[in-house]
Amino acid sequence: MHIVVCVKQVPDSREIRIDTKTGTLIREGVPSIVNPYDLHGLEAALQLREQHGGRVTVITMGPPMAEKALKETISLGADDAVLVTDRKFGGADTLATSYVLAEAIRKAADTWGPVDLVIAGKQTLDGDTGQVGPGIACRLGLQQLTYVEKIVAVEGRRIRVERRLEDGLEVVETSLPALLTVLKEINTVRRASLPGMIAAARYKPIVWTVADFPDIDVTKIGLKGSPTVVSRSWVPEVRKVDTTYVDGAAELWEALWATDLPERLGWSAEEGA
Protein backbone atom coordinates (compact mmCIF):
# COMPACT_ATOMS: atom_id res chain seq x y z
CA MET A 1 0.00 0.00 0.00
CA HIS A 2 1.38 3.40 -1.04
CA ILE A 3 0.01 6.22 1.10
CA VAL A 4 0.71 9.90 0.44
CA VAL A 5 0.25 12.32 3.32
CA CYS A 6 -0.10 16.03 2.58
CA VAL A 7 1.23 18.30 5.31
CA LYS A 8 1.75 22.02 5.74
CA GLN A 9 4.07 24.11 7.90
CA VAL A 10 1.96 26.77 9.64
CA PRO A 11 2.56 29.56 12.17
CA ASP A 12 2.05 28.47 15.76
CA SER A 13 -1.48 29.72 16.50
CA ARG A 14 -0.47 30.60 20.05
CA GLU A 15 2.01 33.14 18.67
CA ILE A 16 0.00 34.63 15.78
CA ARG A 17 -0.26 38.41 15.73
CA ILE A 18 -1.92 40.79 13.29
CA ASP A 19 -0.52 44.09 12.04
CA THR A 20 -3.20 46.62 13.01
CA LYS A 21 -2.19 48.99 10.19
CA THR A 22 -2.10 46.54 7.28
CA GLY A 23 -4.54 43.93 8.65
CA THR A 24 -2.17 41.10 7.66
CA LEU A 25 -0.59 38.30 9.68
CA ILE A 26 2.84 39.04 11.15
CA ARG A 27 4.89 35.96 10.28
CA GLU A 28 8.35 37.31 11.09
CA GLY A 29 9.59 35.93 14.38
CA VAL A 30 6.61 33.59 14.73
CA PRO A 31 7.65 29.93 15.23
CA SER A 32 6.36 27.41 12.69
CA ILE A 33 4.96 23.95 13.37
CA VAL A 34 3.55 21.08 11.37
CA ASN A 35 -0.20 21.60 11.05
CA PRO A 36 -1.57 19.46 13.92
CA TYR A 37 -4.38 17.87 11.89
CA ASP A 38 -1.78 16.74 9.33
CA LEU A 39 0.22 15.00 12.05
CA HIS A 40 -2.85 12.94 12.87
CA GLY A 41 -3.09 12.12 9.16
CA LEU A 42 0.53 10.94 9.22
CA GLU A 43 -0.13 8.80 12.28
CA ALA A 44 -3.09 7.18 10.51
CA ALA A 45 -0.86 6.40 7.52
CA LEU A 46 1.88 4.91 9.72
CA GLN A 47 -0.65 2.67 11.47
CA LEU A 48 -1.98 1.44 8.13
CA ARG A 49 1.56 0.71 6.96
CA GLU A 50 2.18 -1.30 10.13
CA GLN A 51 -0.98 -3.33 9.47
CA HIS A 52 -0.74 -3.80 5.71
CA GLY A 53 2.83 -3.01 4.70
CA GLY A 54 3.83 -0.55 1.99
CA ARG A 55 5.29 2.94 2.16
CA VAL A 56 4.37 6.42 3.37
CA THR A 57 5.38 9.44 1.30
CA VAL A 58 4.93 12.93 2.73
CA ILE A 59 4.47 15.96 0.46
CA THR A 60 4.35 19.65 1.30
CA MET A 61 4.29 22.81 -0.77
CA GLY A 62 6.05 25.77 0.77
CA PRO A 63 9.24 27.80 1.13
CA PRO A 64 12.64 26.16 1.71
CA MET A 65 12.21 26.52 5.48
CA ALA A 66 9.45 23.88 5.29
CA GLU A 67 12.25 21.29 5.22
CA LYS A 68 12.09 21.42 9.02
CA ALA A 69 8.50 20.19 8.97
CA LEU A 70 9.42 17.36 6.60
CA LYS A 71 12.29 16.26 8.84
CA GLU A 72 9.81 15.96 11.69
CA THR A 73 7.67 13.60 9.61
CA ILE A 74 10.75 11.47 8.91
CA SER A 75 11.50 11.32 12.64
CA LEU A 76 8.01 9.93 13.17
CA GLY A 77 8.48 7.21 10.56
CA ALA A 78 7.68 8.45 7.04
CA ASP A 79 9.70 6.73 4.29
CA ASP A 80 10.33 9.81 2.14
CA ALA A 81 9.44 13.49 2.21
CA VAL A 82 9.06 15.84 -0.75
CA LEU A 83 9.26 19.63 -0.68
CA VAL A 84 7.52 21.28 -3.61
CA THR A 85 9.02 24.75 -3.68
CA ASP A 86 9.50 27.51 -6.21
CA ARG A 87 8.94 31.27 -6.23
CA LYS A 88 6.40 30.67 -9.01
CA PHE A 89 4.26 28.73 -6.51
CA GLY A 90 4.19 31.70 -4.11
CA GLY A 91 0.92 33.42 -3.23
CA ALA A 92 -1.19 30.36 -4.01
CA ASP A 93 -4.73 30.13 -2.67
CA THR A 94 -6.48 26.81 -2.05
CA LEU A 95 -7.34 26.39 -5.73
CA ALA A 96 -3.75 26.75 -6.90
CA THR A 97 -2.41 24.77 -3.95
CA SER A 98 -4.66 21.78 -4.65
CA TYR A 99 -3.59 21.86 -8.30
CA VAL A 100 0.14 21.76 -7.48
CA LEU A 101 -0.27 19.07 -4.82
CA ALA A 102 -2.31 16.94 -7.21
CA GLU A 103 0.48 17.18 -9.77
CA ALA A 104 3.00 16.26 -7.07
CA ILE A 105 0.96 13.19 -6.11
CA ARG A 106 0.91 12.12 -9.76
CA LYS A 107 4.69 12.47 -9.83
CA ALA A 108 4.98 10.50 -6.58
CA ALA A 109 2.97 7.70 -8.20
CA ASP A 110 5.36 7.70 -11.16
CA THR A 111 8.36 7.64 -8.80
CA TRP A 112 7.34 5.14 -6.12
CA GLY A 113 4.35 3.33 -7.58
CA PRO A 114 0.57 3.84 -7.74
CA VAL A 115 -0.95 5.75 -4.83
CA ASP A 116 -3.66 3.84 -2.97
CA LEU A 117 -4.58 6.45 -0.38
CA VAL A 118 -4.07 10.19 0.13
CA ILE A 119 -4.50 11.54 3.67
CA ALA A 120 -4.63 15.14 4.86
CA GLY A 121 -5.81 16.97 7.95
CA LYS A 122 -9.35 18.33 7.82
CA GLN A 123 -7.98 21.90 7.67
CA THR A 124 -4.94 24.04 8.47
CA LEU A 125 -4.55 26.45 11.35
CA ASP A 126 -3.70 29.42 9.15
CA GLY A 127 -6.14 29.05 6.24
CA ASP A 128 -8.85 27.19 8.16
CA THR A 129 -10.85 26.50 4.96
CA GLY A 130 -10.81 22.71 4.67
CA GLN A 131 -10.74 23.07 0.87
CA VAL A 132 -7.37 21.69 -0.20
CA GLY A 133 -8.05 18.01 0.53
CA PRO A 134 -11.34 17.90 -1.42
CA GLY A 135 -9.69 19.98 -4.16
CA ILE A 136 -6.97 17.37 -4.58
CA ALA A 137 -9.56 14.58 -4.71
CA CYS A 138 -11.50 16.37 -7.45
CA ARG A 139 -8.40 16.95 -9.55
CA LEU A 140 -7.24 13.34 -9.23
CA GLY A 141 -10.70 11.83 -9.59
CA LEU A 142 -10.53 10.15 -6.18
CA GLN A 143 -13.34 9.11 -3.88
CA GLN A 144 -13.20 11.49 -0.89
CA LEU A 145 -14.14 10.82 2.71
CA THR A 146 -13.98 13.94 4.88
CA TYR A 147 -14.07 14.48 8.67
CA VAL A 148 -12.87 10.92 9.28
CA GLU A 149 -12.74 10.04 12.98
CA LYS A 150 -11.88 6.36 12.63
CA ILE A 151 -10.57 4.01 9.97
CA VAL A 152 -12.63 0.90 10.64
CA ALA A 153 -11.06 -1.49 8.12
CA VAL A 154 -9.09 -1.79 4.92
CA GLU A 155 -9.94 -5.04 3.17
CA GLY A 156 -8.58 -5.66 -0.29
CA ARG A 157 -9.37 -2.60 -2.37
CA ARG A 158 -12.07 -1.33 0.01
CA ILE A 159 -11.83 1.08 2.95
CA ARG A 160 -14.48 1.66 5.62
CA VAL A 161 -14.42 4.68 7.93
CA GLU A 162 -16.47 6.57 10.48
CA ARG A 163 -17.18 10.23 9.68
CA ARG A 164 -18.09 12.74 12.37
CA LEU A 165 -21.16 14.75 11.40
CA GLU A 166 -22.98 17.48 13.30
CA ASP A 167 -25.74 15.09 14.33
CA GLY A 168 -23.75 11.88 14.84
CA LEU A 169 -21.50 9.35 13.13
CA GLU A 170 -21.74 8.03 9.59
CA VAL A 171 -20.12 4.75 8.54
CA VAL A 172 -19.03 4.89 4.88
CA GLU A 173 -17.26 2.41 2.65
CA THR A 174 -15.65 3.05 -0.72
CA SER A 175 -13.07 1.66 -3.10
CA LEU A 176 -9.41 2.57 -3.32
CA PRO A 177 -7.76 4.79 -4.38
CA ALA A 178 -9.36 7.39 -2.15
CA LEU A 179 -8.62 10.55 -0.19
CA LEU A 180 -9.31 11.07 3.51
CA THR A 181 -9.33 14.25 5.57
CA VAL A 182 -9.03 13.39 9.24
CA LEU A 183 -9.94 14.83 12.62
CA LYS A 184 -7.59 14.94 15.59
CA GLU A 185 -9.84 12.43 17.38
CA ILE A 186 -8.73 9.70 14.97
CA ASN A 187 -5.61 8.84 16.99
CA THR A 188 -2.84 9.99 19.29
CA VAL A 189 0.31 11.10 17.49
CA ARG A 190 3.33 9.03 18.49
CA ARG A 191 6.56 10.49 19.82
CA ALA A 192 9.64 10.35 17.65
CA SER A 193 12.05 7.57 18.59
CA LEU A 194 15.77 8.16 19.03
CA PRO A 195 16.59 6.24 15.81
CA GLY A 196 13.90 8.26 14.07
CA MET A 197 15.39 11.56 15.24
CA ILE A 198 18.85 10.47 14.11
CA ALA A 199 17.48 9.45 10.71
CA ALA A 200 15.68 12.80 10.41
CA ALA A 201 18.83 14.76 11.26
CA ARG A 202 20.66 13.02 8.41
CA TYR A 203 17.76 13.11 5.96
CA LYS A 204 17.71 15.56 3.07
CA PRO A 205 14.16 16.08 1.77
CA ILE A 206 13.55 15.61 -1.94
CA VAL A 207 12.99 18.96 -3.65
CA TRP A 208 10.76 19.45 -6.69
CA THR A 209 10.51 22.81 -8.45
CA VAL A 210 8.46 24.00 -11.42
CA ALA A 211 11.17 22.55 -13.68
CA ASP A 212 10.33 19.07 -12.37
CA PHE A 213 6.78 19.36 -13.72
CA PRO A 214 7.23 19.81 -17.48
CA ASP A 215 3.50 19.52 -18.20
CA ILE A 216 2.30 21.89 -15.49
CA ASP A 217 0.04 24.77 -16.52
CA VAL A 218 1.78 27.88 -15.17
CA THR A 219 -1.46 29.87 -15.42
CA LYS A 220 -2.89 27.69 -12.63
CA ILE A 221 -0.12 28.18 -10.07
CA GLY A 222 0.91 30.95 -7.70
CA LEU A 223 -0.82 34.30 -7.87
CA LYS A 224 -1.86 33.78 -11.52
CA GLY A 225 -3.87 30.73 -10.58
CA SER A 226 -5.35 32.21 -7.40
CA PRO A 227 -8.66 34.07 -7.83
CA THR A 228 -9.16 34.34 -4.06
CA VAL A 229 -8.12 37.63 -2.46
CA VAL A 230 -8.00 38.27 1.30
CA SER A 231 -8.80 41.95 1.73
CA ARG A 232 -7.81 42.12 5.37
CA SER A 233 -7.55 40.19 8.63
CA TRP A 234 -8.39 41.52 12.07
CA VAL A 235 -8.72 40.57 15.70
CA PRO A 236 -12.36 40.55 16.87
CA GLU A 237 -13.17 43.43 19.18
CA VAL A 238 -13.55 42.39 22.79
CA ARG A 239 -16.77 43.85 24.14
CA LYS A 240 -17.70 44.14 27.78
CA VAL A 241 -20.91 42.30 28.60
CA ASP A 242 -23.13 43.42 31.46
CA THR A 243 -23.76 40.55 33.85
CA THR A 244 -26.81 40.24 36.06
CA TYR A 245 -26.99 37.61 38.77
CA VAL A 246 -30.48 36.35 39.64
CA ASP A 247 -31.88 33.97 42.22
CA GLY A 248 -34.67 31.72 40.98
CA ALA A 249 -36.74 31.27 37.83
CA ALA A 250 -39.03 34.25 38.49
CA GLU A 251 -36.14 36.69 38.79
CA LEU A 252 -34.53 35.18 35.70
CA TRP A 253 -37.74 35.72 33.73
CA GLU A 254 -37.95 39.35 34.87
CA ALA A 255 -34.28 39.91 34.02
CA LEU A 256 -34.81 38.55 30.49
CA TRP A 257 -37.77 40.86 29.90
CA ALA A 258 -35.68 43.82 31.01
CA THR A 259 -33.44 43.26 27.97
CA ASP A 260 -34.14 43.51 24.25
CA LEU A 261 -34.01 39.72 23.86
CA PRO A 262 -37.82 39.20 23.81
CA GLU A 263 -38.18 41.82 21.08
CA ARG A 264 -35.43 40.22 18.97
CA LEU A 265 -37.07 36.81 19.39
CA GLY A 266 -40.51 38.17 18.52
CA TRP A 267 -42.09 37.35 21.87
CA SER A 268 -45.36 39.06 22.72
CA ALA A 269 -46.19 40.97 25.92
CA GLU A 270 -48.73 38.26 26.78
CA GLU A 271 -45.93 35.69 26.88
CA GLY A 272 -44.04 37.89 29.30
CA ALA A 273 -47.06 38.14 31.54
N, C-alpha and C positions, 0 to 999 in steps of 0.2 A: 504494500500500500504506500503510495506517494502522497504525502500531505503537504500542502503549502500553507503557511501561516503568514498573514499580512499584519505587520506591526507598524507603529508610528512612534517616533520620539516627540514628546509633548512637554510644554512647560509644567513644572510642578504647580498644581492648582493652589496649593497653600501659599505660594510665593507670587502669584500673578498680581500685577498692578496695571492700572490703566492711566495713560497720560491724559490729564484733565483738559489740556489744550487741544490735542489732536484727536482724542477719543479712540486711540489705538492701544493695543497691548504693548507694554514695555517688556521686551524679551531680553534685553541686555542685562546681564547679571542674575538672571533667573535660572535656577538649576533645571535641567531637563531629566525626564524619566521615561521609561517605556510606558506607553499607555496601559493602565492597569487592566482594562478589559482584554487587551491583546495578550497579556501574560496569561490570563485564564484560557484564552484560545490556544496558546502554546502548550499549556499544561494538558489540555484535552488531547492535543495532537500527540504528545509524548506518551500519554496513557494508551492511546490507540496503537501506537507503534509497539509498545510493550506487549500488548495483547495479540496483535496481528502481524508484527514484523513490518519491514519497509523502511522508509526514510522520511525525515521532516526537514523541509526547506523553508527558511524564513526570508521574507522579502519586505523591504521598506523603501519608500521614496522620500528623499530628503537631502539636506546639505551634507557635506563630508563629515561633520561632527556626529551624524547619526550612526557612525561606526560604533560608537560607545554602546548604543542600544543593541546593536547586533551582537556585539561581544557578550552582552549579558544573556542573550538567548542561547549562545553557544555554551556558556557556563551552565545553563540549565539543562542542556542536552540536545539542542538542535544539531543536525548533521552538517548543514551549510547555511550561510547567511549571505544575502545579496543586497547591496546598496545600489539603488537606481538613482543616480545623481547627475545633474547637468544644469547649468544656468538656464537653459531653454525650458526646463521643467518648472522653474520658479514662478510663484504667483498662481499656482494651479488651484482651482476650486474643486469641489467634489466630482464634478463631471470630468474634468481633465485628469484628476487623480485616478479615478476608476479606469479611465482609458489606458493610462500608462501602466497601472498595475496589471490590468488584463493582458497587455502585451508582454509584460515581464513574466506572467504565469505561463503564457504560451511558450516563451523562450525557455523557462524552467522545464517545461514538459519535453521540449526538444533536447535539452541538455541531460536531464536525469531520468527521463521516462514519463509516460502519461500520468497526469495528475488525477487522483481519485477523489480528493477532498480538499477544499479550500476553507480555511477557518479564519475568522476575524472577530474582534470584539464588537459588541453591539454598537458602539460609538466611541469617539475620542473625547478627551477632556477639553481640548481647545475648540474644536469645531462643533461637537455635540449634535451633529445632524443625523447620524445613523444612515447616511446615504451611500457611502463608498462600498460597503459590502454588497448590498443589492445591485449597485451599479456594475460591479465586477461580474456578478452572476448574469445580468442581462447581456453584457458584452460577450461573455463566453458561452452563453446559452445553457447555463447550469440551473438545475433545480435549486431553489434557495429556501432555507429554513432559518427564520430569524427568531431572536429572543429565546435561544435554546438554553434550557436550564439543566437538561440531563440528556446524555447520549445513552439510550436504553440498550441498543444492540446494533452491531454491524455483522450481518450474515450474508456471505457471498457478495453480491453487488447491490445489496439493500441496506439502508440505514434507517433506524427508528429512533426518534427523539421525543422529548417532552418540551413543549414551548410554553413559556409563561405569558398568559394573556391577562387583561385587566380583570376578567371575571372568573379566572381559574386556569387550569392546565389543559393543554391540547396535545394528544399523542398523535404524531404524524410519521408516516413512513414513505420513503421515496427511493429511487434508484440512484446509484452512483454513475458518473461523478456528480457532486453536489457542492453547495456552499452553505456554511453555517455562520451565523453571527451569534455569539454566546454572551450570557450574563455572568456576572462574577459568582453567582450562586452555584455554578456548574461544578466547581471544584475548589480546592485549596492549592495555591501555587507552591511548588516545592522550593526548598532552599538549594542554592548551588553547592555542589560537592567540591571538595578540595581538588580532585582531579579535573573537575569541570572548570574551575576557576583558572587552573594552570593551563588547560587547553585553550580557554578564552583569551588568556594573556598572550599566547603565542599565535592565535588565529588572526589571519588577515582577511577581512570580508571581501567577497567578490564584488567588483564594481562594474556596473553597466551604465554607459552614457548613451546619449542619442545616437552616436555612431554605431552602437551595438544593435540598433533596431533599424536596419536599412529600409524596411517597408512602413515605418511609422509615418503617420500623417501629422506633419508639424503644425498644421492649422488647428489641431485638436489638443495641443499640449500647452502648458504654461498659461500666460495671460491671454494669448490668442484664442485658446480653447476654453476660456473661462468666462461665461456670460454673467456669473454671479458677482455682484459688487456689494461689499459691506460698507455702508455709508459712515457708520460710526459705532463705537462700543462705549458703554458707560456703566457706572456702578449705580444700582438702584438707590434712590434717595431713602434714607432711613427716617421714617416719620414717627413722632411720638404719639402713642395711642392712650387716650384717657381710659383709666381702669376704674370700674365701680365694683365694690365688693358687696354682695347681698347675702341675706340669711333667709333661706326658704323660698319655695316656689312662688308665693304671692309677691314677694319683693322683687324676685327675678322678673316676673311678668310686668310689674310696674316699671322696672328699670328699662326693659325692652321698649315699652311704649313711650318712654321719655326720649328715645332716639328716633332717627329717621328710618330705622329698619322696617317697621310696619308699612310705611309709605312705599319704600322701594320694593317690598314684596307684594304690594297690592292688597294688604289686609284692610278690612273695613273697620269702622269704629265699633260696630256691633260685636265683632270678634274680640276687640279689646275689652269690651264690657263683660 
